[in-house]
Amino acid sequence: MSKRKAVRMILILSAMSLILAALLPSACLAAGDYPKKDLKWIVMWRAGGGADTATRIFTKQFEKIIGKKVVVNNITGGSATVGYLAAKSARPDGYTLVTIQGDLPKFEIMKLAPIAIDDYDILPSFAFQSPVVAVRSDAPWNTIEEFVADAKKRPEQITVGITDIGGIYHQPLVLWEEIAGFRIKPIYHKGSPDQVAALLGGHVQANITWVRPNISYVKEGKVKFLAYMSSDRHQGFPDVPTLKEKGWDIRYEHPYGVGGPKGMPEEAKKFLSEATKKVWGIPEFEADLDKMGLTVFRLDGPAYTQHVKDMQKNSARAIKIMDDRKK
């Protein structure tokens, strides 16, 4: 073979290798030194809950991309404190990950535990869910405007179910009340099943809750949604308006994303970020999220970090409003 032909063959083989790398993301991502073994993933809430469900839908596809197993550990207790502390204290070698979600900001502003946003390397997000205003199908309100108008006429007489005073349902409600100029009475429940039961039984008149626990009741004609607290309408319920489009700029997108203890190697962070972005584009991943009332959340690491910090600012504002009401 002549020298010219040999050079041409080398160039052709190099081009083919680049094409194959683009077509085979798993092979391309696994080509470096990381990861050499399976990964451990901490979820700070119980199996079957929102964080656990979102994480397992994600890791099912994530494993295919990285070519390693992801072992999900539910380390619960202390309203997520135990799990976050376990992740914070883990060796930052890239082999212990954690679901970074919308409850992380609460620890600093409420002084609940020595847990801060900056204790973690926050990588891209992968899913989110937003609260919905749900009422019984026979409720007197057919639009969110009718609901607010009635609440203004009868301050604190309409009851609404939430799952945590000062928590993820209560905070957006308080911010909405402040902007729209009404007050309703929050009723605490242990979880979404109790919320739904209370609504169906007539013990509360409305719920601020996730889409998922109500889907079957909406299909059966027992529950209706009046509004969704997100930037855009929910893909599964396109006829339900957002509060934002009705003039109340309340966007509460409770996120789930990839993270780990502060100080992970740059190689690991880059690898994990690239793999996460590849999962975003898998149709099965989006379909599985949709079945659970979840939506793909496409934010890179810096943007997701900022989103979590913005949530912290909104949480601080909601808590201040609640504190002021007690005076």
C-alpha positions as CSV (number, residue, x, y, z in Angstrom):
1,M,0.0,0.0,0.0
2,S,1.4,3.4,-0.9
3,K,2.0,6.1,1.7
4,R,-0.9,8.2,0.3
5,K,-3.3,5.3,0.5
6,A,-2.3,4.5,4.0
7,V,-2.9,8.1,5.1
8,R,-6.3,8.1,3.4
9,M,-7.2,4.8,5.1
10,I,-6.2,6.3,8.5
11,L,-8.4,9.4,7.9
12,I,-11.4,7.2,6.8
13,L,-11.1,5.0,9.9
14,S,-10.8,8.1,12.1
15,A,-14.0,9.5,10.6
16,M,-15.8,6.2,11.0
17,S,-14.8,6.1,14.7
18,L,-16.2,9.6,15.2
19,I,-19.5,8.6,13.6
20,L,-19.8,5.4,15.6
21,A,-19.1,7.4,18.8
22,A,-22.0,9.8,18.0
23,L,-24.4,6.9,17.2
24,L,-23.4,4.8,20.2
25,P,-23.6,7.2,23.2
26,S,-23.1,4.5,25.8
27,A,-19.9,3.3,24.3
28,C,-18.7,6.9,23.9
29,L,-19.5,7.8,27.5
30,A,-18.0,4.7,29.0
31,A,-14.7,5.2,27.1
32,G,-13.0,7.2,29.9
33,D,-11.7,6.0,33.3
34,Y,-15.1,6.8,35.0
35,P,-17.2,5.0,36.0
36,K,-15.4,1.8,36.8
37,K,-18.1,0.4,39.0
38,D,-21.8,0.6,39.8
39,L,-23.2,3.8,41.3
40,K,-25.2,4.3,44.6
41,W,-28.1,6.8,44.4
42,I,-29.7,8.2,47.6
43,V,-33.4,9.1,47.6
44,M,-34.4,10.8,50.9
45,W,-38.1,9.9,50.7
46,R,-39.9,6.5,50.9
47,A,-40.2,4.0,48.0
48,G,-43.2,4.7,45.8
49,G,-43.3,8.4,46.6
50,G,-42.8,11.3,44.1
51,A,-39.0,11.5,44.5
52,D,-38.5,7.8,44.4
53,T,-40.8,7.4,41.3
54,A,-39.1,10.2,39.4
55,T,-35.7,8.9,40.2
56,R,-36.4,5.3,39.3
57,I,-37.9,6.3,35.9
58,F,-34.7,8.3,35.3
59,T,-32.2,5.7,36.4
60,K,-33.9,3.0,34.3
61,Q,-32.7,4.9,31.2
62,F,-29.6,6.3,32.8
63,E,-28.2,2.8,33.4
64,K,-28.4,2.1,29.6
65,I,-26.5,5.3,28.8
66,I,-23.6,4.8,31.3
67,G,-23.3,1.1,31.1
68,K,-23.4,0.5,34.9
69,K,-26.0,-0.4,37.4
70,V,-27.5,2.4,39.6
71,V,-28.5,1.1,43.1
72,V,-31.2,3.3,44.5
73,N,-31.2,3.6,48.3
74,N,-34.1,5.1,50.2
75,I,-32.5,6.8,53.2
76,T,-35.5,8.4,54.9
77,G,-36.3,10.3,58.1
78,G,-36.4,13.8,59.5
79,S,-38.4,15.2,56.5
80,A,-35.4,14.4,54.1
81,T,-32.7,15.4,56.6
82,V,-31.2,11.9,57.0
83,G,-30.9,11.3,53.3
84,Y,-29.4,14.7,52.5
85,L,-26.9,14.4,55.4
86,A,-25.9,10.9,54.1
87,A,-25.2,12.3,50.7
88,K,-23.4,15.3,52.1
89,S,-21.0,13.2,54.1
90,A,-20.4,10.6,51.4
91,R,-17.0,10.4,49.7
92,P,-17.1,12.8,46.7
93,D,-15.7,10.3,44.2
94,G,-18.7,10.3,41.8
95,Y,-20.0,7.0,43.0
96,T,-22.6,8.3,45.4
97,L,-25.3,10.4,43.9
98,V,-28.4,12.0,45.3
99,T,-31.7,13.3,44.0
100,I,-31.5,17.0,44.3
101,Q,-35.1,18.2,44.6
102,G,-37.2,21.2,45.5
103,D,-37.2,20.6,49.2
104,L,-33.4,21.2,49.5
105,P,-33.8,25.0,49.9
106,K,-35.9,24.7,53.1
107,F,-33.1,23.7,55.4
108,E,-31.2,26.9,55.4
109,I,-34.2,29.3,55.6
110,M,-36.0,27.3,58.2
111,K,-32.8,26.4,60.1
112,L,-33.8,22.7,60.2
113,A,-30.4,21.1,59.9
114,P,-26.8,21.8,58.8
115,I,-27.8,21.4,55.1
116,A,-27.2,24.0,52.4
117,I,-27.5,24.1,48.6
118,D,-23.8,24.7,48.3
119,D,-23.0,21.5,50.2
120,Y,-23.7,19.6,46.9
121,D,-22.5,19.5,43.3
122,I,-25.7,20.1,41.4
123,L,-25.8,18.7,37.9
124,P,-28.7,18.7,35.4
125,S,-32.3,18.3,36.3
126,F,-34.4,15.5,34.7
127,A,-38.1,16.0,35.8
128,F,-40.5,18.2,37.6
129,Q,-44.1,18.4,38.8
130,S,-46.2,21.3,39.7
131,P,-49.2,21.6,42.1
132,V,-52.8,21.7,40.7
133,V,-55.9,23.2,42.2
134,A,-58.4,20.3,42.4
135,V,-62.0,20.3,43.5
136,R,-64.9,17.9,43.3
137,S,-66.7,17.7,40.0
138,D,-69.9,18.9,41.7
139,A,-68.2,22.0,43.2
140,P,-69.8,25.3,42.4
141,W,-66.7,26.6,40.6
142,N,-66.0,25.8,37.0
143,T,-63.2,28.2,36.5
144,I,-60.3,29.4,38.7
145,E,-61.6,33.0,38.4
146,E,-64.9,31.9,40.0
147,F,-63.0,30.1,42.8
148,V,-60.9,33.3,43.6
149,A,-64.0,35.6,43.4
150,D,-65.8,33.4,45.9
151,A,-62.8,33.2,48.2
152,K,-62.6,37.0,48.2
153,K,-66.3,37.2,49.3
154,R,-65.8,34.6,52.1
155,P,-62.3,35.1,53.6
156,E,-60.9,31.9,55.2
157,Q,-64.2,30.0,54.8
158,I,-63.2,27.9,51.9
159,T,-61.1,24.9,53.1
160,V,-58.2,23.6,51.1
161,G,-56.2,20.4,51.8
162,I,-52.4,20.5,51.9
163,T,-49.9,18.0,53.2
164,D,-47.5,20.2,55.2
165,I,-48.0,23.6,56.9
166,G,-45.3,25.7,55.3
167,G,-44.5,23.0,52.8
168,I,-44.5,22.4,49.1
169,Y,-48.2,22.8,48.7
170,H,-48.7,25.6,51.3
171,Q,-46.0,27.9,50.0
172,P,-47.3,28.4,46.5
173,L,-50.8,28.8,47.9
174,V,-49.6,31.6,50.3
175,L,-47.8,33.4,47.4
176,W,-51.0,33.1,45.2
177,E,-53.2,34.4,48.0
178,E,-50.8,37.4,48.4
179,I,-50.8,38.2,44.7
180,A,-54.5,37.6,44.1
181,G,-55.8,39.2,47.3
182,F,-57.8,36.3,48.9
183,R,-57.5,34.0,51.9
184,I,-58.7,30.4,52.3
185,K,-58.3,28.0,55.2
186,P,-55.5,25.3,54.9
187,I,-56.2,21.9,56.3
188,Y,-53.2,19.6,57.0
189,H,-53.2,16.0,55.8
190,K,-50.5,13.3,56.2
191,G,-50.2,12.6,52.5
192,S,-51.9,12.8,49.1
193,P,-54.1,9.7,49.7
194,D,-55.6,11.5,52.7
195,Q,-56.0,14.7,50.8
196,V,-58.0,12.9,48.0
197,A,-60.1,11.0,50.5
198,A,-60.9,14.3,52.3
199,L,-61.9,16.0,49.1
200,L,-64.1,13.1,47.9
201,G,-65.7,12.8,51.3
202,G,-66.6,16.5,51.4
203,H,-64.3,17.3,54.4
204,V,-62.4,19.9,52.3
205,Q,-63.6,21.9,49.4
206,A,-60.4,22.0,47.4
207,N,-56.9,20.5,47.3
208,I,-53.5,21.9,46.4
209,T,-51.9,18.7,45.3
210,W,-49.9,16.8,42.6
211,V,-51.6,15.7,39.3
212,R,-50.7,12.0,39.8
213,P,-52.9,11.1,42.8
214,N,-56.0,12.6,41.1
215,I,-55.7,11.2,37.5
216,S,-58.0,8.2,38.0
217,Y,-60.6,10.4,39.8
218,V,-60.6,13.0,37.0
219,K,-61.1,10.2,34.4
220,E,-64.0,8.8,36.5
221,G,-65.6,12.3,36.6
222,K,-65.3,12.7,40.4
223,V,-62.6,15.5,40.4
224,K,-61.8,18.4,38.2
225,F,-58.8,20.6,37.9
226,L,-59.2,24.4,37.9
227,A,-55.6,25.5,37.4
228,Y,-52.0,24.3,37.2
229,M,-49.1,26.1,38.9
230,S,-46.4,25.9,36.2
231,S,-45.0,28.0,33.4
232,D,-46.9,25.9,30.8
233,R,-50.1,23.8,30.8
234,H,-49.7,20.1,31.7
235,Q,-49.3,17.9,28.7
236,G,-51.8,15.4,30.0
237,F,-54.4,18.1,30.8
238,P,-54.1,20.8,28.0
239,D,-57.5,22.3,28.8
240,V,-56.5,23.2,32.3
241,P,-55.1,26.8,32.4
242,T,-52.0,27.9,34.4
243,L,-52.3,30.6,37.1
244,K,-49.7,32.6,35.2
245,E,-51.9,32.9,32.1
246,K,-54.8,34.0,34.3
247,G,-52.7,36.9,35.5
248,W,-51.2,35.4,38.7
249,D,-47.5,34.8,38.2
250,I,-47.2,31.7,40.3
251,R,-44.9,29.1,38.9
252,Y,-44.0,26.4,41.3
253,E,-42.0,23.7,39.4
254,H,-40.9,21.2,42.0
255,P,-37.8,19.6,40.4
256,Y,-35.8,16.4,40.5
257,G,-32.2,16.4,39.4
258,V,-28.8,14.8,39.7
259,G,-26.3,15.7,42.4
260,G,-23.6,14.5,44.7
261,P,-21.4,15.6,47.6
262,K,-19.4,18.7,47.0
263,G,-16.0,18.2,45.4
264,M,-16.7,15.4,42.8
265,P,-14.1,15.0,40.1
266,E,-14.6,17.1,37.0
267,E,-14.5,14.0,34.8
268,A,-17.3,12.5,36.7
269,K,-19.4,15.6,36.7
270,K,-19.0,16.0,32.9
271,F,-19.8,12.4,32.3
272,L,-22.9,12.4,34.4
273,S,-24.1,15.7,32.9
274,E,-23.7,14.4,29.4
275,A,-25.5,11.2,30.2
276,T,-28.4,13.0,31.8
277,K,-28.9,15.2,28.7
278,K,-29.0,12.0,26.6
279,V,-31.8,10.7,28.8
280,W,-33.8,13.8,28.2
281,G,-34.3,12.8,24.5
282,I,-35.4,9.2,25.1
283,P,-39.2,9.0,24.1
284,E,-39.8,6.1,26.6
285,F,-38.5,8.3,29.4
286,E,-40.8,11.1,28.6
287,A,-43.8,8.7,28.2
288,D,-43.1,7.1,31.6
289,L,-42.9,10.4,33.3
290,D,-46.2,11.5,31.6
291,K,-48.0,8.4,33.0
292,M,-47.0,9.6,36.5
293,G,-48.0,13.2,36.0
294,L,-44.4,14.3,35.6
295,T,-42.7,16.4,32.9
296,V,-39.1,16.3,31.6
297,F,-37.1,19.2,33.0
298,R,-34.2,20.2,30.8
299,L,-31.9,22.4,32.8
300,D,-28.1,22.1,32.8
301,G,-26.1,22.2,36.0
302,P,-25.7,25.9,36.4
303,A,-29.3,26.6,35.3
304,Y,-30.6,24.0,37.7
305,T,-28.5,25.4,40.6
306,Q,-30.0,28.8,39.9
307,H,-33.5,27.3,39.8
308,V,-33.0,25.8,43.3
309,K,-31.7,29.1,44.6
310,D,-34.7,30.9,43.1
311,M,-37.0,28.5,44.9
312,Q,-35.2,29.3,48.1
313,K,-35.9,33.0,47.7
314,N,-39.6,32.3,47.0
315,S,-39.8,30.0,50.0
316,A,-38.3,32.7,52.2
317,R,-40.9,35.1,50.9
318,A,-43.7,32.7,51.6
319,I,-42.5,31.9,55.1
320,K,-42.2,35.6,55.9
321,I,-45.8,36.1,54.8
322,M,-46.9,33.3,57.1
323,D,-44.9,34.7,60.0
324,D,-46.4,38.2,59.4
325,R,-49.9,36.7,59.5
326,K,-49.3,35.4,63.0
327,K,-48.5,38.8,64.4
